[in-house]
Each structure stands twice: as structure tokens, then as C-alpha cells.
Amino acid sequence: MHSCSAQKSKSFRSSESVSETIVAQMNRALPKRNLLRSNGDDQSAKWAFFFLWLFTFAIYARPEDMFPLVGHLHLTLAFGVCAALTYFGSLLSRSTHPLWSRELRLTLFLTGWFIAGLPFVFWPVGSFRVLLDPWLKTLIIFFLLTQTLMSLGRVRKLLWAIILSELVVTGFSILMSSSVKWVGDRIYGISLGILGWNFVGVAVAITLPYIAAMLVVERSLLKVGLLVATSFMMMWMLVLTASRGGFLNVVLSMVLTSLLVLVGSCRGKIIGCVIALGLVVVVALAPGVFWERLHTLWNGSDAPVDWTVSAAEESKQERLDLLTRSIQYTLEHPVFGVGLGNFSNVSGSELNQPDAWLGTHNTFTEISSEAGVPALLLFIGVLVTAARNLIRIGKAPLKDSESVELSLMARAALASLLSFVFAGFFVHLAYTYYFFYTVAVAVGIQQIAMAKWATSIEAARDFSSTMQLSSARSWL
């Protein structure tokens, strides 16, 4: 009996040691103060999360683009204000307390750098406007998300808000294609947000890892059907936009999803094959404009010349010029840049050409050219910190079904984050919500993991102590 008790106690000490090692690693990446919340704290933020869910659906689906009268309701403003008021109300009543993840602190430092650079930029008034909108809105929503994503259930609900938005918007754009905007033979879509035009590929690439992870654990036929329908609609919308960068981004996302999310289980491998087959089918059925634009990736100027190819080549050269100028402005203004949102103004004023009044089409040079190299380093710091913590969680020992899902979500968030890094070289989204939604999900997963591991360690210690006491009594 003593031998059996000692063996069980030893196994618990071993499991406890592994968990403590992981928690220690996470503590080096996360601030030690205010890492965990009580159940009461978590419940107090439920109304804030409810309004954030509505805000998320509104910001992704943009119902005002489909039904203009809805625009008079200012849904995103209303839901955002309600989320902020309910959360800060719980702070004032001391029913909750803020959690300061390293990603959040780095983002606050980044905000401070934006403010510090205002007096030294090309057009301070314009930069101040960008600081207020969209940056301040993005910062507030990011803060609220990091404070309310405290359970896997909430993470799933937030992802469902995004996925359902994508299904509604892409479905509307495809089914009502005759009444939505087209640019030549390429569909623009109904949405003026991330679910329209060249941004569709970014949305697909960022969301696909989460859809795959949810398909692995989901057993409801209705939910599985919605996930599959969303994947197909988004992929078909992608080929209709004929975005070359978007297509490459989705291919990379599929590779990352297969390697990080779907590996290791039979169901995962089947899901990977189904997703890959779906992409093959939509590409095979893609309109000619998709193939003509894709052809320019490897043939360049040797491709047969027509309007589509000419426009594709012009677009590629235009983006190379924008990249060159953004790097040039970074080198000329390395400390504070030319100012938030000022790249297009500086470029247009210097060149005095209609096509010079454009953004950088690159998230990283957008930051470096408009806010300086220190701001770029802080932005990259947010990315690296989130990625490192997700890697640690993905490698954690799996003890139960919740741990399996947590690890799966962590790996999906990592694949999504890496997909955004690739997308960042083709679009400028530095100040918008979409990147920080990805980081917020990563932070939420980290906080859930920390709470779970801390609880497991305490439980293991208590049980181990009980086993040792029982063993000692057996000798008496």
C-alpha cells in the first residue's frame, strides 16, 4: 500500500513539475501581477463581452453596406460605447480588475510613441485625427477584448461572430452579384471593410485556422455545416476578386493550418484534405480573370498583353514604387516618421501625381514610415510576444479534453498570427481592428491557460499532500 501511494504521489509531483515549468516560462512573458481573476470577476464582465460580440459582428458584417438605412443607427459606435461603459462600470464598482498582459502594455507604449511624435510630423492635425480614429477606437476594443476573453466558451463565441459575419457578407456578395460593385471582371463585393476587394484573402487566411480547429472538436451537424459553408463561400469570393496576394496568403494559411492545427489526428487529416480539395475545386472553376492575373506572377511582362494583364502589371509596379518610397521615408525620418496617416499626403505632395496619393500597401512599412523605427519595433514586439506564448501553450501537456481544445486553439491562433504577418506585406492595416483581434484572441488563450495551470498546480499540490499524509498514516 505504501508503494502504491508513493508511486501516485511521485506521478503527481512529476505532472506538477511540468506545469510549474510552463507557468514559470509564461510568467517571464506575462506580468506577474493580476494574471488571474476569480469567477466573480469573470461574471462581472459578461455584459461587456455581450456588447463586444455585437460590436464584432457589426464591424465585420457591416450591415450598413447591405442596408444603407442601418447606417443611421451607428451600430458599431453604440455597441462599442455600451461595452466600454459596462466594463468600466464594473471597474468602478470593484467587481473586476484589469489584466495587464505584455501585449497590452506594448500596445500602450506604442500609443505613447504615436502621441510623442505628433509635434514633429508632416501634418500634425491629420496625424491627430488618425490617432483618434481609427487608432484610439482600436486600442479601446483591444483592451476590452483582453479583459473579457476569459474562457474558451467566450473565445468560441467571438470566433462565431466573425465566421457568421463572413458567411453573411460573402453569401450576399455572391448571391446578389449583379447588384454589387465590380471592377472590370473582378468582384469588389458589398462590403467596404475587410470582407471586400483585396482584403478578402486576408480575412480567409486569418480565419481558416480557427475554422479548422473548430471542425476538429465540433460535433453538431448544424455548426459543422455552417463552418463548411463559410469556408466554401469565402474561397469562392476569393477567386472572384482575383487577388494574387490574397490567394498566396490563403495557400500559406492552409499549409500552416495543416502543420500546426490538423496534424496528429485522423479527423484533422480528413478535414485538411477536405479544405484542400475545396480550394482545388474553386480554383478549377475560377473565372478567366483569376488565371490571367495569377499568370503574371511567374511570367510577368512576358504574359500576353490585354487589359487585365496590363492592369495587373501596373498594380505590381505601383506597389513596388510605394514600398520603395515607404522605405525611403523610413530612412529619412527614422525616429517619428512622417506622421500617422501622412504617407499618402507626403508622397502625393512630393510627386504631384494622381497615383501617388495612396497608402503603403505594407503594414510594416506603414508603421516605420509614419511612426518611426521604434514604433515598428514595438509593433513587432507585440507579434513576437503573442507568438512565443502561443508556442508554449501549444507544447503544454494534455491532461483532459479542455487542455486538448486549449492547445488546439493556441496553435490555430499561432497559424492565424503568422498568416497575418504574410498578409502584412501586401496590405496596410496597422491601425485597424483586424490585427488586434487576432492578438486579443491570443492573449485570451494565454490568460485561460494561466488560470487553468495555476488551478491544476494547486489541486496537484493538495492531492499530493493528501496522498503523502495517507501514506504516513498507513505506517502508523
Backbone hydrogen bonds, N-H to C=O, Kabsch-Sander energy under -0.5 kcal/mol:
donor,donor_aa,acceptor,acceptor_aa,energy
5,S,1,M,-2.5
6,A,2,H,-2.4
7,Q,3,S,-2.1
8,K,4,C,-2.2
9,S,5,S,-2.5
10,K,6,A,-2.3
11,S,7,Q,-2.0
12,F,8,K,-2.2
13,R,9,S,-2.2
14,S,10,K,-2.0
15,S,11,S,-2.4
16,E,12,F,-2.7
17,S,13,R,-2.2
18,V,14,S,-2.0
19,S,15,S,-2.3
20,E,16,E,-2.7
21,T,17,S,-2.0
22,I,18,V,-2.0
23,V,19,S,-2.7
24,A,20,E,-2.5
25,Q,21,T,-2.0
26,M,22,I,-2.5
27,N,23,V,-2.5
28,R,24,A,-1.2
29,A,25,Q,-0.8
29,A,26,M,-0.7
30,L,26,M,-2.3
35,L,32,K,-0.6
42,D,38,S,-2.0
43,Q,39,N,-2.2
44,S,40,G,-1.8
45,A,41,D,-0.8
45,A,42,D,-0.7
46,K,43,Q,-1.7
49,F,45,A,-2.3
50,F,46,K,-2.1
51,F,47,W,-2.2
52,L,48,A,-1.9
53,W,49,F,-2.5
54,L,50,F,-1.8
55,F,51,F,-2.5
56,T,52,L,-2.7
57,F,53,W,-2.2
58,A,54,L,-2.3
59,I,55,F,-2.8
60,Y,56,T,-2.0
61,A,57,F,-2.8
62,R,58,A,-1.8
65,D,62,R,-2.1
66,M,62,R,-0.7
67,F,63,P,-3.0
70,V,67,F,-2.3
71,G,68,P,-1.3
72,H,69,L,-1.3
73,L,70,V,-2.1
74,H,71,G,-1.1
78,A,74,H,-2.5
79,F,75,L,-3.0
80,G,76,T,-2.4
81,V,77,L,-2.5
82,C,78,A,-2.3
83,A,79,F,-2.4
84,A,80,G,-2.3
85,L,81,V,-2.8
86,T,82,C,-2.5
87,Y,83,A,-1.9
88,F,84,A,-2.8
89,G,85,L,-2.0
90,S,86,T,-1.5
91,L,87,Y,-1.7
92,L,88,F,-2.3
93,S,89,G,-1.9
94,R,91,L,-1.2
95,S,90,S,-2.1
96,T,90,S,-0.9
101,S,99,L,-0.9
105,R,101,S,-2.2
106,L,102,R,-2.6
107,T,103,E,-1.9
108,L,104,L,-2.1
109,F,105,R,-2.4
110,L,106,L,-2.3
111,T,107,T,-2.1
112,G,108,L,-2.3
113,W,109,F,-2.1
114,F,110,L,-2.3
115,I,111,T,-2.3
116,A,112,G,-2.5
117,G,113,W,-1.6
118,L,115,I,-1.2
120,F,117,G,-1.6
121,V,118,L,-1.1
122,F,338,V,-2.3
123,W,338,V,-0.6
127,S,123,W,-2.2
128,F,124,P,-2.6
129,R,125,V,-1.9
130,V,126,G,-1.9
131,L,127,S,-2.4
132,L,128,F,-2.0
133,D,129,R,-3.0
135,W,130,V,-2.2
136,L,131,L,-1.9
137,K,132,L,-0.6
138,T,134,P,-2.5
139,L,135,W,-2.8
140,I,136,L,-2.3
141,I,137,K,-2.4
142,F,138,T,-2.6
143,F,139,L,-2.6
144,L,140,I,-2.5
145,L,141,I,-2.6
146,T,142,F,-2.3
147,Q,143,F,-1.1
148,T,144,L,-1.2
148,T,145,L,-0.5
149,L,145,L,-2.1
150,M,148,T,-2.1
155,V,151,S,-1.9
156,R,152,L,-2.6
157,K,153,G,-2.2
158,L,154,R,-2.6
159,L,155,V,-2.3
160,W,156,R,-2.3
161,A,157,K,-1.8
162,I,158,L,-1.7
163,I,159,L,-2.8
164,L,160,W,-2.9
165,S,161,A,-1.6
166,E,162,I,-2.2
167,L,163,I,-2.3
168,V,164,L,-2.5
169,V,165,S,-2.7
170,T,166,E,-2.3
171,G,167,L,-2.0
172,F,168,V,-2.3
173,S,169,V,-2.6
174,I,170,T,-2.3
175,L,171,G,-2.8
176,M,172,F,-2.3
177,S,174,I,-1.2
179,S,176,M,-2.0
180,V,177,S,-0.7
181,K,189,G,-0.7
183,V,186,R,-3.4
184,G,182,W,-0.6
186,R,183,V,-1.9
187,I,240,L,-1.8
188,Y,181,K,-2.7
189,G,181,K,-1.6
196,G,193,G,-1.0
197,W,188,Y,-2.5
199,F,196,G,-1.6
200,V,197,W,-1.4
203,A,199,F,-2.2
204,V,200,V,-2.6
205,A,201,G,-2.4
206,I,202,V,-2.3
207,T,203,A,-2.1
208,L,204,V,-2.6
210,Y,207,T,-0.7
211,I,207,T,-2.1
212,A,208,L,-2.5
213,A,209,P,-2.2
214,M,210,Y,-2.5
215,L,211,I,-2.1
216,V,212,A,-1.5
217,V,213,A,-1.3
218,E,214,M,-2.4
224,V,220,S,-2.5
225,G,221,L,-2.4
226,L,222,L,-2.1
227,L,223,K,-2.4
228,V,224,V,-2.5
229,A,225,G,-2.6
230,T,226,L,-2.3
231,S,227,L,-2.1
232,F,228,V,-2.4
233,M,229,A,-2.6
234,M,230,T,-2.5
235,M,231,S,-2.1
236,W,232,F,-2.5
237,M,233,M,-2.4
238,L,234,M,-2.0
239,V,235,M,-1.9
240,L,236,W,-1.7
241,T,237,M,-1.7
242,A,238,L,-1.0
243,S,238,L,-0.9
244,R,242,A,-0.6
247,F,243,S,-1.9
248,L,244,R,-2.3
249,N,245,G,-2.2
250,V,246,G,-2.0
251,V,247,F,-2.3
252,L,248,L,-2.3
253,S,249,N,-2.4
254,M,250,V,-2.4
255,V,251,V,-2.0
256,L,252,L,-2.7
257,T,253,S,-2.7
258,S,254,M,-2.3
259,L,255,V,-2.2
260,L,256,L,-2.8
261,V,257,T,-2.1
262,L,257,T,-2.2
265,S,262,L,-0.9
269,K,265,S,-2.1
270,I,266,C,-2.1
271,I,267,R,-2.5
272,G,268,G,-2.5
273,C,269,K,-2.2
274,V,270,I,-2.3
275,I,271,I,-2.6
276,A,272,G,-2.4
277,L,273,C,-2.6
278,G,274,V,-2.4
279,L,275,I,-2.1
280,V,276,A,-2.2
281,V,277,L,-2.4
282,V,278,G,-2.3
283,V,279,L,-2.2
284,A,280,V,-2.3
285,L,281,V,-1.7
286,A,283,V,-0.9
290,F,287,P,-1.1
291,W,287,P,-1.1
292,E,288,G,-2.5
293,R,289,V,-2.1
294,L,290,F,-2.3
295,H,291,W,-2.1
296,T,292,E,-0.7
296,T,293,R,-0.7
297,L,294,L,-1.6
298,W,295,H,-0.7
299,N,295,H,-1.9
300,G,296,T,-1.0
302,D,299,N,-2.2
303,A,300,G,-1.6
306,D,304,P,-0.5
310,S,306,D,-2.7
311,A,307,W,-2.5
312,A,308,T,-2.3
313,E,309,V,-2.6
314,E,310,S,-2.3
315,S,311,A,-2.3
316,K,312,A,-2.2
317,Q,313,E,-2.5
318,E,314,E,-2.4
319,R,315,S,-2.1
320,L,316,K,-1.9
321,D,317,Q,-2.2
322,L,318,E,-2.1
323,L,319,R,-2.5
324,T,320,L,-2.4
325,R,321,D,-2.5
326,S,322,L,-2.5
327,I,323,L,-2.2
328,Q,324,T,-2.2
329,Y,325,R,-2.7
330,T,326,S,-1.7
331,L,327,I,-2.2
332,E,328,Q,-2.0
333,H,329,Y,-2.2
337,G,333,H,-1.1
338,V,369,S,-2.7
339,G,370,E,-1.3
342,N,339,G,-2.3
346,V,342,N,-2.8
347,S,343,F,-2.9
348,G,344,S,-2.6
349,S,345,N,-2.2
350,E,346,V,-2.3
351,L,347,S,-2.4
352,N,348,G,-2.2
356,A,353,Q,-1.6
357,W,354,P,-1.0
358,L,356,A,-1.7
363,T,424,G,-2.9
363,T,427,V,-1.3
364,F,424,G,-0.6
366,E,362,N,-1.8
367,I,363,T,-1.7
368,S,364,F,-2.2
369,S,365,T,-2.5
370,E,366,E,-1.6
371,A,367,I,-2.6
372,G,367,I,-0.6
372,G,368,S,-1.1
373,V,334,P,-3.0
376,L,372,G,-1.6
377,L,373,V,-2.4
378,L,374,P,-2.0
379,F,375,A,-2.4
380,I,376,L,-2.7
381,G,377,L,-2.1
382,V,378,L,-1.8
383,L,379,F,-1.6
384,V,380,I,-3.0
385,T,381,G,-2.5
386,A,382,V,-2.1
387,A,383,L,-2.5
388,R,384,V,-2.7
389,N,385,T,-2.0
390,L,386,A,-2.1
391,I,387,A,-2.1
392,R,388,R,-1.9
393,I,389,N,-2.1
394,G,390,L,-2.5
395,K,391,I,-1.2
396,A,393,I,-1.5
399,K,397,P,-0.7
404,V,400,D,-2.0
405,E,401,S,-2.3
406,L,402,E,-2.5
407,S,403,S,-2.6
408,L,404,V,-2.2
409,M,405,E,-2.7
410,A,406,L,-2.2
411,R,407,S,-2.1
412,A,408,L,-2.1
413,A,409,M,-2.7
414,L,410,A,-1.9
415,A,411,R,-2.2
416,S,412,A,-2.4
417,L,413,A,-2.5
418,L,414,L,-2.5
419,S,415,A,-1.9
420,F,416,S,-1.9
421,V,417,L,-1.8
422,F,418,L,-1.7
423,A,419,S,-2.4
424,G,420,F,-2.5
425,F,422,F,-1.5
426,F,423,A,-2.4
427,V,423,A,-1.4
429,L,427,V,-0.7
432,T,429,L,-0.9
436,F,432,T,-0.7
437,Y,433,Y,-1.7
438,T,434,Y,-1.3
439,V,435,F,-1.8
440,A,436,F,-2.2
441,V,437,Y,-2.2
442,A,438,T,-1.7
443,V,439,V,-2.6
444,G,440,A,-2.7
445,I,441,V,-2.3
446,Q,442,A,-2.0
447,Q,443,V,-2.4
448,I,444,G,-2.2
449,A,445,I,-2.4
450,M,446,Q,-2.6
451,A,447,Q,-2.1
452,K,448,I,-2.3
453,W,449,A,-2.9
454,A,450,M,-2.5
455,T,451,A,-2.0
456,S,452,K,-2.5
457,I,453,W,-2.5
458,E,454,A,-2.0
459,A,455,T,-2.5
460,A,456,S,-2.7
461,R,457,I,-2.6
462,D,458,E,-2.5
463,F,459,A,-2.7
464,S,460,A,-2.8
465,S,461,R,-2.5
466,T,462,D,-2.0
467,M,463,F,-2.6
468,Q,464,S,-2.4
469,L,465,S,-2.4
470,S,466,T,-2.7
471,S,467,M,-2.4
472,A,468,Q,-2.3
473,R,469,L,-2.4
474,S,470,S,-1.7
475,W,471,S,-0.7
475,W,472,A,-0.9
476,L,473,R,-1.4
